[in-house]
Amino acid sequence: MTDVLSTDPRLVEITERIISRSRDTRAAYLARINRFRRKGPVRHNLGCANLAHGFAACNKSDKEALAEGQAPNLGVVNAYNEMLSAHVPYGEYLEPIKAAAKEKGMTAQMAGGVPAMCDGVTQGFPGMELSLFSRDVIAMSTAIALSHDMFDGAICLGVCDKIVPGLMMGALSFGQLPIIFIPAGPMTPGLPNAEKAKARQLFAEGKIGRKELLAAESASYHSAGTCTFYGTANTNQMLMEIMGVHLPGSTFINPYTPMREALTRASVHQLANITRDLVTLSDIVTEKAIVNGIVGLMATGGSTNHAMHIVAIARAAGVQIDWQDLSDISDIIPLMCRIYPNGLADINRFQAVGGIGFLVRELRAAGLLHDDVKTMMGEGGLLPYTKEPVLENGEIVWRDAASESLDDTVLRPVAKPFAPEGGMRLLKGNVGRSVIKVSAVKPEHRKVIAPAQVFHSQEEFQAAFKRGELEKDFVAVVRFQGPKACGMPELHKLTPPLGVLQDRGFKVALLTDGRMSGASGKIPAAIHMTPEALDNGVIGLINDGDMIELDAEAGTLQLLVGNEELSTRQSAQCDLSAVHYGMGRELFAPLRAAVGLAEEGATVFNW
């Protein structure tokens, strides 16, 4: 039995609004899922030739189990490759998963692989323009992997930016199955984040060369595991745990350690338990679980990419959320964490001083999480997620998570947060709707009134910076970067020069229909502007010198130009042919043509 907790009435009100808005779409989703629920092993519904193909390459004992047995069969969907340091450990996961399944009287098969690209490699280069769309490709690839209909449960192996949202979106199409995610863990600490950021700014100023910058970057990103800053990859991992599809306490344990290996085995064992009990993914990913994920996002100051990803995940489950919901939840959730880029600590430090167990215990006790949810642990609500694993004689036992943070410069209780509100806000005004990550922006930089300086690429901006033309107050308007224009790349190369200018005392801000990544930092940045320039958004009407007022505290973004003047302007034009071809970009033309609004998840799926 779990202890009975009351939920904050403000959170209840927002959640009820979401439930009401989603009533028809959620019911339709559940109706579709329920059509495919089966009694007994699903493979027994296949024809003999179909089934023979499915186990043709298995060993003798697995063939016998799959042909005649009643035991469940687990499918593994793997995003392993050697381009992502975080995914390298997954190359060794399959055999331990099979062994753990066998210990529970089950079989397991590699169902399929999904593509996984590293934004760190492609950042600032043409491959980045495939990044956002790779999420929807991963969702479709997950569906292909599970389409063999051989599986009674499934395991998704993925960590990084678009991969986890894509896996979840695809998995939700098979929501009649018990499905869990197993993390791989972060790399151990390397070069401190403050030193890495300093090296990037020095390079932007021309004070160090490429050799020195590469040495700093290599000392930071130095081994297998997730990058240690709190960007999209680690935000993904937090979300999967607080939403109940990771084993409690499993998220931020380093790869290739006895604990990591024990947690993988225990995750498979727990999947075996819920597969027999039929706790399915659609039972876990509900309106309340999604709200819990948003609460975690705001309390930790997580990645702005989830202003789209959590929306797309929710829609895949028939749940309708928007940026107003995210902003309203942010208004009532205290900021409890300072992890780089909104602090100096890395994710290993966060884990060491209390981690997710402390976070969940605090939020749950304050009524800031929904506790009446199912998780991969079954019916016990979030109480299991207030505990952490320890090894005793090679076996996992559970103990209460830390009752106090061991470092209040990194992690604080609800009663003594870094800020009374969360890390992300909605900006509204006559330009459209956008989001801003405020957790890393100092209060004195949260309001900027300055003239626009318009660019059509981050390369144009960098060239102007190097020419010394940006030594002034201004709002950089970087447009034609939306999903319809070029796949909505992250504009990470803007961060160092804008940081340099802000440090020199200039009032600077960014307005863009592109993204700024999970590493959005100390510059006030109105990102994901909707409608985008290519969709006749007002951002396409802005001229150099137009005054813009960005007020993150008030949640407003105004182009200080009269409606009469705007009505006489023609939307800017931009020749995008150069960014539509080469490096595979021509293959993604149908996705650019079909993609929806950023606030609707920037997805090609019509949910």
C-alpha positions in Angstrom: 0.0 0.0 0.0 1.2 3.5 -0.8 0.7 6.4 1.6 -2.2 8.7 0.6 -1.0 12.2 -0.5 -3.1 15.2 -1.6 -2.2 16.9 -4.9 -1.7 20.7 -5.1 -5.1 22.1 -6.3 -3.3 24.3 -8.9 -1.7 21.2 -10.5 -5.1 19.4 -10.3 -6.8 22.3 -12.2 -4.2 22.2 -15.0 -4.4 18.4 -15.2 -8.2 18.4 -15.4 -8.0 21.0 -18.2 -5.7 18.7 -20.1 -7.9 15.6 -19.4 -11.0 17.5 -20.6 -9.3 18.8 -23.7 -8.0 15.3 -24.5 -11.2 13.3 -23.8 -12.0 12.5 -27.4 -8.4 11.9 -28.6 -7.4 9.8 -25.6 -10.5 7.7 -25.9 -9.8 7.2 -29.6 -6.2 6.2 -28.8 -7.2 3.7 -26.2 -9.8 2.2 -28.5 -7.2 1.6 -31.2 -4.8 0.1 -28.6 -7.5 -2.2 -27.1 -8.2 -3.7 -30.5 -4.7 -5.4 -30.4 -4.7 -6.7 -26.8 -4.3 -10.5 -26.8 -4.6 -13.3 -24.3 -1.7 -15.6 -24.3 1.5 -15.3 -26.3 0.8 -13.1 -29.3 3.0 -15.2 -31.6 0.5 -18.0 -31.4 -1.8 -15.8 -33.6 0.7 -16.1 -36.4 0.6 -18.8 -39.1 3.1 -21.6 -39.0 5.2 -20.3 -41.8 5.2 -16.8 -40.2 6.3 -18.1 -36.9 8.9 -20.3 -38.4 10.5 -17.3 -40.0 10.4 -15.5 -36.7 12.5 -18.0 -34.8 14.5 -19.6 -37.7 17.8 -18.3 -36.4 17.2 -19.0 -32.7 19.0 -21.7 -30.7 17.3 -25.0 -30.1 15.9 -24.2 -26.7 14.5 -20.8 -27.7 12.9 -22.4 -30.8 11.2 -25.0 -28.6 10.0 -22.3 -26.2 8.7 -20.0 -29.0 7.1 -22.9 -30.9 5.2 -24.6 -28.1 5.7 -22.7 -24.9 3.4 -20.3 -23.2 6.1 -18.0 -21.8 6.2 -14.4 -23.0 8.7 -13.3 -25.6 10.4 -9.9 -25.2 11.4 -7.7 -28.1 14.5 -5.4 -27.9 14.6 -2.2 -29.9 18.1 -0.8 -29.9 19.5 2.6 -30.9 23.2 1.3 -30.6 25.9 2.9 -32.8 29.4 4.2 -32.3 28.6 7.8 -33.2 26.9 8.5 -29.9 29.1 8.0 -26.8 25.9 7.5 -24.8 24.8 4.6 -27.0 28.1 2.7 -27.2 27.3 0.6 -24.1 24.2 -0.7 -25.7 26.4 -2.8 -28.0 26.8 -5.2 -25.1 23.2 -5.2 -23.8 21.5 -7.9 -25.8 23.1 -11.0 -24.3 22.6 -9.9 -20.7 19.0 -9.1 -21.5 18.5 -12.5 -23.0 20.1 -14.1 -20.0 18.0 -12.1 -17.5 14.8 -13.0 -19.5 15.7 -16.7 -19.3 16.1 -16.4 -15.5 12.4 -15.5 -15.5 11.4 -18.3 -17.9 11.1 -16.0 -20.9 12.8 -15.5 -24.2 14.1 -12.3 -25.8 14.9 -11.3 -29.3 16.5 -8.3 -31.0 13.5 -6.9 -32.7 15.2 -4.2 -34.7 17.5 -1.2 -34.7 16.6 2.5 -35.1 18.8 5.3 -36.5 20.4 7.6 -34.0 22.4 10.7 -34.8 24.6 12.7 -32.5 23.7 16.4 -32.4 27.1 17.0 -30.9 28.8 15.7 -34.1 26.4 17.4 -36.6 26.0 20.7 -34.6 26.4 23.7 -37.0 26.7 21.5 -40.1 24.3 20.2 -42.7 23.5 17.0 -40.9 21.9 19.0 -38.1 19.0 19.8 -40.5 18.0 16.1 -40.4 18.1 16.0 -36.6 14.5 16.9 -35.6 13.0 14.8 -38.4 15.1 11.9 -37.2 12.8 11.6 -34.2 9.8 10.8 -36.4 11.9 8.4 -38.5 12.9 6.7 -35.2 9.2 6.4 -34.3 8.5 4.7 -37.6 11.5 2.5 -37.2 10.3 1.4 -33.8 7.0 0.5 -35.3 8.8 -1.6 -38.0 10.8 -3.4 -35.3 7.7 -4.3 -33.3 5.5 -5.0 -36.4 6.5 -8.7 -36.5 3.9 -9.3 -33.7 6.1 -11.8 -32.0 6.4 -9.9 -28.7 4.5 -9.9 -25.4 6.6 -7.1 -24.0 9.4 -4.8 -25.3 12.6 -3.0 -24.2 13.7 0.3 -25.7 17.4 1.1 -25.6 18.1 4.8 -26.2 19.4 7.8 -24.4 20.0 10.9 -26.5 18.2 13.9 -27.9 15.6 12.7 -30.6 16.1 9.0 -29.9 14.1 8.6 -26.7 11.2 10.8 -27.8 11.1 8.8 -31.1 11.3 5.5 -29.4 8.5 6.5 -27.0 6.3 7.8 -29.9 6.8 4.6 -31.8 6.3 2.4 -28.7 3.0 4.1 -27.9 1.6 2.8 -31.1 2.1 -0.6 -29.4 0.6 0.6 -26.1 -1.1 -2.7 -25.6 2.3 -4.1 -24.6 4.3 -3.8 -21.4 7.3 -1.7 -22.6 10.1 -0.3 -20.6 13.2 1.8 -21.3 16.7 0.8 -20.0 19.3 3.6 -19.7 23.0 3.3 -20.2 24.2 6.1 -17.9 26.4 9.2 -18.1 30.1 9.3 -18.7 32.3 10.1 -15.7 33.2 13.7 -15.0 35.7 15.3 -17.3 36.8 18.9 -17.8 34.6 21.1 -15.6 31.8 22.7 -17.5 32.9 26.3 -16.6 36.3 25.6 -18.2 34.7 24.2 -21.3 32.4 27.2 -21.7 35.4 29.6 -21.1 37.4 27.8 -23.9 34.5 28.2 -26.3 34.2 31.9 -25.6 38.0 32.4 -25.9 37.9 30.6 -29.3 35.0 32.9 -30.4 37.1 35.9 -29.5 40.0 34.5 -31.4 42.2 34.3 -28.2 42.8 30.5 -28.5 43.1 28.3 -31.6 41.4 25.2 -32.8 44.0 23.0 -31.2 43.4 24.4 -27.8 39.6 24.3 -28.2 39.7 20.6 -29.4 41.8 19.7 -26.3 39.2 21.3 -24.1 36.3 19.6 -25.8 38.1 16.2 -25.8 38.7 16.5 -22.1 35.0 17.2 -21.6 33.6 14.5 -23.9 36.0 11.7 -23.1 34.4 8.3 -22.8 31.3 6.1 -23.3 28.2 7.5 -21.7 25.9 10.5 -21.9 27.5 13.9 -22.1 27.5 15.1 -18.5 25.7 18.5 -18.9 22.0 18.7 -18.4 20.9 18.9 -22.0 18.2 17.0 -23.9 19.8 13.6 -23.4 19.9 13.7 -19.7 16.5 15.5 -19.6 15.2 12.5 -21.6 16.5 10.2 -18.9 15.0 12.1 -16.0 11.6 12.1 -17.8 11.6 8.4 -18.4 12.3 7.8 -14.7 9.7 10.3 -13.3 7.1 9.0 -15.8 7.7 5.5 -14.6 9.3 3.6 -17.5 12.8 3.4 -16.0 13.6 1.3 -13.0 13.8 3.6 -9.9 17.3 5.1 -9.4 18.6 3.6 -12.6 19.0 6.7 -14.7 22.3 8.3 -13.8 24.5 5.3 -13.0 27.8 5.2 -15.0 28.3 2.5 -17.7 30.4 -0.6 -17.2 29.9 -0.7 -13.4 28.5 -3.6 -11.3 25.5 -1.4 -10.4 24.8 -0.6 -14.0 24.9 -4.3 -14.9 22.7 -5.2 -11.9 20.1 -2.6 -12.8 19.9 -3.8 -16.4 19.2 -7.3 -15.1 16.7 -6.1 -12.6 14.9 -4.0 -15.3 14.4 -7.1 -17.4 13.1 -9.0 -14.3 10.6 -6.3 -13.5 9.5 -6.2 -17.2 8.9 -9.9 -16.8 6.7 -9.2 -13.8 4.6 -6.6 -15.4 4.3 -8.6 -18.6 2.7 -11.4 -16.7 0.5 -8.8 -14.8 -0.3 -7.0 -18.1 0.7 -3.5 -17.0 1.0 -1.9 -20.4 2.6 1.2 -21.8 -0.8 2.8 -22.3 -1.6 2.2 -18.6 1.6 4.0 -17.7 1.7 6.9 -20.1 -1.5 8.8 -19.1 -2.4 12.4 -18.8 -1.1 12.4 -15.2 2.1 10.8 -16.0 2.8 13.4 -18.8 2.0 16.2 -16.3 4.5 14.5 -13.9 7.1 14.6 -16.7 6.5 18.3 -17.2 6.8 18.9 -13.5 10.2 17.2 -13.5 11.2 19.3 -16.6 10.4 22.5 -14.8 11.8 21.6 -11.4 15.2 20.6 -12.9 15.5 23.4 -15.5 15.5 20.8 -18.3 15.9 21.1 -22.1 13.9 23.5 -24.2 13.7 20.7 -26.9 11.0 19.1 -24.7 8.7 22.1 -25.5 8.3 20.0 -28.6 9.2 16.5 -27.6 6.9 16.1 -24.6 4.1 17.6 -26.7 4.7 15.0 -29.5 4.9 12.1 -27.0 1.7 13.3 -25.4 -0.1 13.4 -28.7 1.1 9.9 -29.5 -0.8 8.8 -26.4 -3.9 10.8 -27.4 -3.2 13.6 -24.9 -3.4 17.3 -26.0 -1.0 19.7 -24.3 0.4 23.0 -25.4 2.9 25.7 -24.3 0.4 27.4 -22.1 0.1 24.2 -20.1 3.9 24.0 -19.8 4.1 27.6 -18.8 1.3 27.3 -16.2 3.0 24.3 -14.7 6.3 26.2 -14.6 4.6 29.0 -12.7 3.8 26.6 -9.8 6.9 24.4 -9.7 10.0 25.6 -7.8 13.4 25.4 -9.5 15.3 22.8 -7.4 18.4 22.2 -9.5 21.4 24.0 -10.7 23.1 21.7 -13.3 25.1 23.0 -16.2 24.1 25.1 -18.3 22.0 26.7 -15.5 24.7 25.9 -12.9 28.3 24.6 -12.8 27.6 21.0 -11.6 27.4 18.0 -14.0 24.9 15.2 -13.9 27.2 13.0 -11.8 27.3 15.6 -9.1 23.5 15.8 -9.2 23.3 12.1 -8.7 25.8 12.1 -5.9 24.1 14.8 -3.8 20.6 13.2 -3.9 19.5 12.7 -7.5 16.1 11.8 -8.8 15.1 9.9 -5.6 15.5 13.1 -3.6 13.7 15.2 -6.3 10.7 12.9 -6.4 10.5 12.5 -2.7 10.4 16.3 -2.3 7.9 17.0 -5.1 5.7 14.1 -4.1 5.6 15.2 -0.4 4.6 18.7 -1.5 1.8 17.5 -3.6 3.5 18.6 -6.8 3.3 15.2 -8.5 0.4 13.0 -9.3 0.8 9.9 -7.1 -2.2 7.9 -8.4 -0.3 6.6 -11.5 0.9 3.2 -12.6 4.6 2.7 -13.3 6.8 -0.2 -14.4 6.8 -1.0 -10.7 3.1 -1.7 -10.8 0.3 -0.1 -8.7 2.4 1.6 -6.0 2.4 5.1 -7.5 5.7 7.1 -7.2 6.7 5.8 -3.8 9.2 3.3 -5.3 10.8 6.3 -7.1 11.7 7.9 -3.7 14.1 5.0 -3.1 17.5 4.2 -4.5 19.3 0.9 -5.2 22.3 -0.4 -3.4 24.2 -3.6 -4.0 24.4 -6.3 -1.3 26.2 -9.5 -2.2 25.7 -8.7 -5.9 21.9 -8.2 -5.5 19.9 -4.9 -5.5 18.1 -3.9 -2.4 16.2 -0.6 -2.0 16.6 2.1 0.6 15.1 5.5 1.0 16.7 8.2 -1.0 18.6 10.9 0.7 16.5 12.9 3.1 18.7 16.0 2.6 20.7 17.3 -0.3 24.4 16.9 0.2 25.1 20.1 -1.8 22.5 22.9 -1.8 24.4 24.7 -4.6 23.2 21.9 -6.9 20.0 20.4 -5.5 17.6 22.0 -3.0 14.3 21.0 -1.3 10.9 22.4 -2.3 10.9 24.7 0.7 14.2 26.3 -0.2 14.4 26.4 -4.0 16.7 28.4 -6.3 13.6 30.1 -7.6 9.9 29.9 -6.8 9.1 29.1 -10.4 10.4 26.6 -13.0 12.8 26.9 -15.8 10.7 27.6 -18.9 8.1 30.2 -20.0 5.8 30.9 -22.8 6.4 34.2 -24.6 3.4 35.8 -26.3 3.0 38.9 -28.4 2.4 40.3 -31.9 5.3 38.2 -33.3 3.7 34.9 -32.3 4.3 32.3 -29.6 7.7 31.1 -28.5 9.4 29.6 -25.4 12.3 30.8 -23.3 14.5 28.9 -20.9 14.9 31.3 -18.0 16.6 29.1 -15.4 20.1 29.9 -16.8 19.4 33.6 -17.5 20.2 36.0 -14.7 17.3 38.3 -13.7 19.1 41.4 -14.9 19.3 40.0 -18.4 15.6 38.8 -18.7 14.3 42.1 -20.2 15.8 43.5 -23.3 14.6 46.4 -25.5 16.8 46.8 -28.5 16.8 47.2 -32.3 16.6 44.1 -34.5 19.5 42.8 -36.4 18.2 40.3 -39.0 20.0 37.2 -40.3 19.0 34.2 -42.4 21.5 31.8 -41.0 23.9 31.4 -38.0 26.8 31.7 -40.5 25.6 35.2 -41.4 25.5 36.1 -37.7 29.0 34.7 -37.1 30.5 36.6 -40.0 29.0 39.9 -38.7 30.4 39.1 -35.3 33.9 38.5 -36.7 33.7 41.7 -38.6 33.1 43.6 -35.4 29.6 44.8 -36.5 27.8 43.6 -33.4 29.4 45.7 -30.7 26.1 47.2 -29.6 22.7 46.5 -28.0 20.5 44.4 -30.4 18.1 41.5 -30.7 19.4 38.9 -33.2 16.5 37.8 -35.4 17.6 34.5 -37.0 14.8 33.3 -39.2 14.0 30.7 -41.9 15.3 28.1 -39.4 11.9 26.5 -38.6 10.9 22.9 -39.3 9.2 23.7 -42.7 12.2 25.8 -43.8 15.1 23.5 -43.1 14.2 21.0 -40.4 14.7 23.4 -37.4 18.4 22.9 -36.6 19.9 23.8 -33.3 21.7 27.1 -33.6 24.3 26.2 -31.0 27.1 28.3 -32.7 25.3 31.5 -31.7 25.8 30.9 -28.0 29.5 31.7 -27.6 29.5 35.0 -29.6 26.3 36.2 -27.9 27.8 35.3 -24.5 30.9 37.3 -25.4 28.8 40.4 -26.3 26.6 40.1 -23.1 29.8 39.8 -21.0 31.0 43.0 -22.7 28.0 44.8 -21.3 25.7 44.9 -24.3 22.0 44.2 -24.0 21.6 41.2 -26.4 18.8 38.7 -27.0 17.9 36.1 -29.7 14.6 35.7 -31.5 14.4 32.7 -33.9 12.1 30.1 -35.4 14.9 27.6 -34.9 16.1 25.8 -31.8 18.9 26.5 -29.4 19.3 23.0 -28.0 19.2 21.5 -24.5 22.3 23.6 -23.8 20.4 26.9 -24.0 22.4 29.1 -21.7 22.7 32.6 -20.3 21.4 34.6 -23.2 17.7 35.4 -23.3 16.5 33.5 -26.3 12.9 33.4 -27.7 13.0 30.2 -29.6 10.7 27.9 -31.6 8.8 31.0 -32.8 5.5 30.0 -34.3 4.3 30.7 -36.9 7.8 30.4 -38.6 9.0 32.7 -41.3 8.2 30.2 -44.1 4.7 29.9 -42.7 4.0 33.6 -43.1 4.9 34.4 -39.5 5.4 38.0 -38.4 9.1 37.1 -37.8 9.3 37.4 -41.6 8.2 41.0 -41.5 10.9 42.3 -39.2 13.4 44.8 -40.6 16.8 45.8 -39.3 16.4 48.5 -36.7 12.9 47.6 -35.7 12.6 47.9 -31.9 11.8 44.6 -30.1 10.9 44.2 -26.4 11.5 40.8 -24.8 10.4 40.5 -21.2 10.9 37.0 -19.8 9.4 38.0 -16.5 6.2 39.2 -18.0 6.1 36.5 -20.6 5.8 38.9 -23.5 7.6 39.5 -26.8 6.6 42.6 -28.8 7.7 44.0 -32.1 7.3 47.7 -31.5 6.0 48.5 -34.9 2.4 49.6 -35.5 -0.1 47.4 -37.2 -0.6 49.9 -40.0 3.1 49.8 -40.8 3.2 46.0 -40.7 0.3 45.8 -43.0 2.3 47.5 -45.8 5.2 45.1 -45.5 5.9 42.1 -47.6 7.2 38.9 -45.9 11.0 38.4 -46.5 12.1 35.9 -49.0 14.9 33.4 -48.6 16.4 31.1 -51.2 16.5 27.8 -49.3 17.6 25.6 -52.2 21.1 25.3 -50.8 19.9 23.7 -47.6 17.5 21.3 -49.2 20.0 19.2 -51.1 23.2 17.3 -50.1 24.0 15.3 -47.0 20.7 13.5 -47.6 18.5 16.5 -47.1 16.7 16.0 -50.4 15.2 12.8 -49.0 13.5 14.8 -46.2 11.5 17.0 -48.5 8.2 15.2 -47.8 8.7 15.7 -44.1 9.4 19.4 -44.5 6.2 19.6 -46.5 4.1 17.7 -43.9 5.5 18.9 -40.6 3.2 20.7 -38.2 3.7 23.6 -35.9 6.4 23.6 -33.2 3.8 24.1 -30.5 2.0 20.9 -31.8 5.3 18.9 -31.5 6.8 19.7 -34.9 5.8 16.2 -36.1 4.7 14.8 -39.4 2.1 12.6 -37.7 -1.5 13.8 -37.7 -2.7 12.8 -34.3 
